[in-house]
Amino acid sequence: MSIDVNVTRNPDRRRYEASVGETTVAGFIDYQETSEMIVLAHTEVDPTFEGRGIGGALARAALDDIGERGLKALVICPFILSWLRDHPEYRDLLYNSAPSRAGD
């Protein structure tokens, strides 16, 4: 069962945070940022919210934000690496990926 999730970038804590309701942080992605990329290091979801789409919402929002900011993503988080296998539309955002070719 998925729930309404709001994901925001919290630069002071260097993480993307998924909130449910007004104040409950249900999960986060730790990141490090340089002038050309964001390293997505670790994803954590509160056990109370596991299986409700929090991790996927975090991954999608973080990658969307990275793309909108014109940066690349270096993903070392095992969860996001696994998630990306089912979401090839984000391939061009990856720091170490080859540019996609027409027809791929």
C-alpha positions, 0 to 999 in steps of 0.5 A: 500500500502506498501513501502520500509522500512529500520529498524535499532536499535538506541541504543543511543535513545533506539529505533528501527527506520523505515526509508523511503528514506534517512532521513525520520523516519516514525516510531519507537519502544521504548525499554529498554534493560537488560542483558537477555531481551528487553522490547518493550514498545511503537510503534509509526508511523507517521500519514503520513505513517499509513496503509503502513506496517511500524508498521509490519516492525518495529515489525518483524525487532525488534523481528528478531534482538532480536532473533539474539542477543540471547535475549528474548522480553517482549512485553508490547506494545499493537500494537506488542501484537496484531501483534504477534497474527498473527505471532506465529513464534515469540512465542519462543522469548517471555520472559514469554512464555512456550517453544513450543512443537513439533506439535504446 
